[in-house]
């Protein structure tokens, strides 16, 4: 079975070119990818951002394992899509995963969809979820980056952005392997 990854970006819309370029190389690891730029700072609603993801899901190759990767703030949107029938797995990458995650007043003004997405998060999911986090992350700490009952993967790095960049590049084979493995294979690890 082929694996198709839909990558949902976090804040930092100006990094979208880098994200898209890095994801093209993931074909080397036997997966197909699509980057969904969220455009957090456009003032759009959470619903509008979820619609972008829904369109990408509809475009996904039929019969493939569909994995959503939510990077940082993008994890909130991935989790909102968790119970869709077509979504097989979610990977949160240094993700905001808890409804009590603090969102600054500045970000509430600049990216109103973020506060809406965070505050309306659930706390329990039936979808296969993997939380990937840095050992030390000063932006999204462990308390707010691990989904309850998810498989947790600790990357031995320090820093939020540096861990995301490493997971998109040098550690991409590892992230792709999480996406590709069957649930029973992951349970054996």
FENTAKA-V116974 format. One record per pair of residues at least 24 apart in sequence whose ideal C-beta (glycine too) atoms are under 10 Angstrom apart, sorted by sequence separation. I is the first residue (numbers start at 0). J is the second residue. D is the distance in whole Angstrom. If there is no record, write none. Layout:
BEGIN
I	J	D
I	J	D
END
This chain:
BEGIN
4	28	10
12	36	7
52	76	6
56	80	7
61	85	10
63	87	9
64	88	7
65	89	10
66	90	6
67	91	9
68	92	6
69	93	10
70	94	7
71	95	6
96	120	7
98	122	7
122	146	9
123	147	7
124	148	8
132	156	10
133	157	6
134	158	10
135	159	9
136	160	10
138	162	10
12	37	8
33	58	7
48	73	9
51	76	9
52	77	8
55	80	10
69	94	5
70	95	10
75	100	8
95	120	8
96	121	10
97	122	8
121	146	10
122	147	6
123	148	7
124	149	8
133	158	6
136	161	10
138	163	10
152	177	7
2	28	9
4	30	5
5	31	10
6	32	6
7	33	10
8	34	7
12	38	6
33	59	8
59	85	7
68	94	9
69	95	8
74	100	10
96	122	9
117	143	9
120	146	9
121	147	10
122	148	10
133	159	7
136	162	7
2	29	7
3	30	7
4	31	7
5	32	8
6	33	7
7	34	9
8	35	7
10	37	9
12	39	6
13	40	9
48	75	9
49	76	6
52	79	8
53	80	8
56	83	7
59	86	10
69	96	9
75	102	10
132	159	10
133	160	10
135	162	9
136	163	10
150	177	8
1	29	8
2	30	5
3	31	5
4	32	5
5	33	5
6	34	5
7	35	5
8	36	6
9	37	8
11	39	8
12	40	6
31	59	9
48	76	6
52	80	6
56	84	10
57	85	8
72	100	10
96	124	10
133	161	8
134	162	9
1	30	8
2	31	7
3	32	7
4	33	7
5	34	8
6	35	7
7	36	9
8	37	5
10	39	5
11	40	9
12	41	8
31	60	7
56	85	6
133	162	4
1	31	7
2	32	9
3	33	7
4	34	9
5	35	6
6	36	10
7	37	6
8	38	9
9	39	8
10	40	8
45	75	8
49	79	6
53	83	8
56	86	7
72	102	9
132	162	8
133	163	9
8	39	8
45	76	7
48	79	9
49	80	7
52	83	9
131	162	8
31	63	7
35	67	9
37	69	10
53	85	10
96	128	9
131	163	10
133	165	9
150	182	9
30	63	9
37	70	9
39	72	7
46	79	10
133	166	9
152	185	10
30	64	9
32	66	10
34	68	10
35	69	10
39	73	9
45	79	8
52	86	10
72	106	9
94	128	10
96	130	7
37	72	8
89	124	8
131	166	7
150	185	6
30	66	8
32	68	9
37	73	6
76	112	8
79	115	10
94	130	7
96	132	9
150	186	9
152	188	10
36	73	10
39	76	10
75	112	9
76	113	9
79	116	7
89	126	6
90	127	10
91	128	7
92	129	9
93	130	9
94	131	8
35	73	8
37	75	10
72	110	7
75	113	7
78	116	9
88	126	7
89	127	7
90	128	8
91	129	7
92	130	9
93	131	7
94	132	8
150	188	9
37	76	7
75	114	10
77	116	10
78	117	10
81	120	10
82	121	9
87	126	8
88	127	5
89	128	5
90	129	5
91	130	5
92	131	5
93	132	6
100	139	7
131	170	9
72	112	9
73	113	10
75	115	9
76	116	6
79	119	7
81	121	8
86	126	6
87	127	7
88	128	7
89	129	7
90	130	8
91	131	7
92	132	8
93	133	6
100	140	9
7	48	9
35	76	9
72	113	5
75	116	4
78	119	10
79	120	7
86	127	9
88	129	7
89	130	9
90	131	6
91	132	8
92	133	10
7	49	10
35	77	10
71	113	10
74	116	9
75	117	6
78	120	6
79	121	8
82	124	7
97	139	9
100	142	8
101	143	8
131	173	9
73	116	9
74	117	10
75	118	9
78	121	7
81	124	5
82	125	7
83	126	8
93	136	6
95	138	9
96	139	8
99	142	9
100	143	4
131	174	7
7	51	9
72	116	7
75	119	9
81	125	8
82	126	6
95	139	6
99	143	8
100	144	9
7	52	6
72	117	8
75	120	6
81	126	4
93	138	7
94	139	7
97	142	7
98	143	10
129	174	9
5	51	10
22	68	9
74	120	9
78	124	7
80	126	9
81	127	9
93	139	6
96	142	10
97	143	5
131	177	7
5	52	7
81	128	7
96	143	7
97	144	8
7	55	9
78	126	9
91	139	9
95	143	6
96	144	6
97	145	8
129	177	5
6	55	9
77	126	10
94	143	9
95	144	7
96	145	7
97	146	8
129	178	9
5	55	5
78	128	8
94	144	6
96	146	5
97	147	9
5	56	7
77	128	9
93	144	6
94	145	9
96	147	9
129	180	10
3	55	10
18	70	8
92	144	9
94	146	8
3	56	9
5	58	9
91	144	7
96	149	8
5	59	7
74	128	10
91	145	8
127	181	10
3	58	9
4	59	9
18	73	10
91	146	6
94	149	10
127	182	5
3	59	5
14	70	9
74	130	8
129	185	8
3	60	5
74	131	10
89	146	8
2	60	10
3	61	10
91	149	8
127	185	8
1	60	7
3	62	10
4	63	10
11	70	9
67	126	9
69	128	10
90	149	9
3	63	4
4	64	9
5	65	7
6	66	9
7	67	6
8	68	10
9	69	8
10	70	9
11	71	8
89	149	8
90	150	9
91	151	10
92	152	10
1	62	8
2	63	6
3	64	7
4	65	8
5	66	7
6	67	8
7	68	7
8	69	9
9	70	4
10	71	6
11	72	9
66	127	9
67	128	10
68	129	9
70	131	10
91	152	10
93	154	9
0	62	7
1	63	4
2	64	5
3	65	6
4	66	5
5	67	5
6	68	5
7	69	5
8	70	6
9	71	3
10	72	5
48	110	10
88	150	10
90	152	9
92	154	9
0	63	7
1	64	7
2	65	8
3	66	7
4	67	8
5	68	7
6	69	8
7	70	7
8	71	8
9	72	4
10	73	9
49	112	9
66	129	9
68	131	9
93	156	10
0	64	5
2	66	6
3	67	10
4	68	6
5	69	9
6	70	7
7	71	10
8	72	8
9	73	5
48	112	5
7	72	9
8	73	5
9	74	8
47	112	7
48	113	9
71	136	10
74	139	9
81	146	9
93	158	9
7	73	4
9	75	9
40	106	10
42	108	10
45	111	8
46	112	8
72	138	10
93	159	5
6	73	8
7	74	8
9	76	10
39	106	9
42	109	9
43	110	9
44	111	8
45	112	4
48	115	9
49	116	8
71	138	7
72	139	9
93	160	9
7	75	9
8	76	10
42	110	8
43	111	8
44	112	6
45	113	8
48	116	8
71	139	6
78	146	7
93	161	10
7	76	5
40	109	6
41	110	9
42	111	7
43	112	6
45	114	9
46	115	9
74	143	10
93	162	5
7	77	5
39	109	8
40	110	6
41	111	10
42	112	8
45	115	4
74	144	8
92	162	8
93	163	6
6	77	9
7	78	10
39	110	4
40	111	10
41	112	9
44	115	7
45	116	5
92	163	6
5	77	8
38	110	9
39	111	9
40	112	10
44	116	10
45	117	10
74	146	9
7	80	8
37	110	9
39	112	7
40	113	10
45	118	10
71	144	9
93	166	8
38	112	9
39	113	6
45	119	7
92	166	6
5	80	9
37	112	8
92	167	9
37	113	9
90	166	9
39	116	10
37	116	10
5	86	9
7	89	10
92	174	7
9	92	8
3	87	10
4	88	9
6	90	10
7	91	10
9	93	8
90	174	7
2	87	9
7	92	9
9	94	8
10	95	10
90	175	10
2	88	9
4	90	8
6	92	9
9	95	8
0	87	9
7	94	10
90	177	6
71	159	7
90	178	6
71	160	9
88	177	8
89	178	10
88	178	7
71	162	10
87	178	9
88	179	10
71	163	7
88	180	9
70	163	6
88	181	10
87	181	10
88	182	8
87	182	9
10	106	8
70	166	8
70	167	8
88	185	9
12	110	10
68	166	9
10	109	9
68	167	10
10	110	7
10	113	7
9	113	9
68	174	7
68	175	10
66	174	10
66	175	9
68	177	9
68	178	7
66	177	8
67	178	10
66	178	4
65	178	10
66	179	8
64	178	8
64	179	7
64	180	10
64	181	9
10	138	9
9	138	10
9	139	9
32	171	10
30	171	9
25	167	9
21	164	8
24	167	9
28	171	6
29	172	10
32	175	9
24	168	8
27	171	8
28	172	5
30	174	9
18	163	9
21	166	9
22	167	7
27	172	8
28	173	9
30	175	5
14	160	9
18	164	10
21	167	4
25	171	6
28	174	9
29	175	7
30	176	9
32	178	9
17	164	8
20	167	9
21	168	6
24	171	7
25	172	9
28	175	4
29	176	9
20	168	10
27	175	9
28	176	7
30	178	6
11	160	8
14	163	9
18	167	7
22	171	8
25	174	8
26	175	10
29	178	10
30	179	6
9	159	9
14	164	9
17	167	8
21	171	7
25	175	6
28	178	9
29	179	7
9	160	10
17	168	9
28	179	8
11	163	9
14	167	9
25	178	9
9	163	7
8	163	10
6	167	9
6	174	10
4	174	9
4	175	8
2	175	8
2	176	10
4	178	6
3	178	9
4	179	9
2	178	5
2	179	5
1	179	9
2	180	9
0	179	9
0	181	9
END
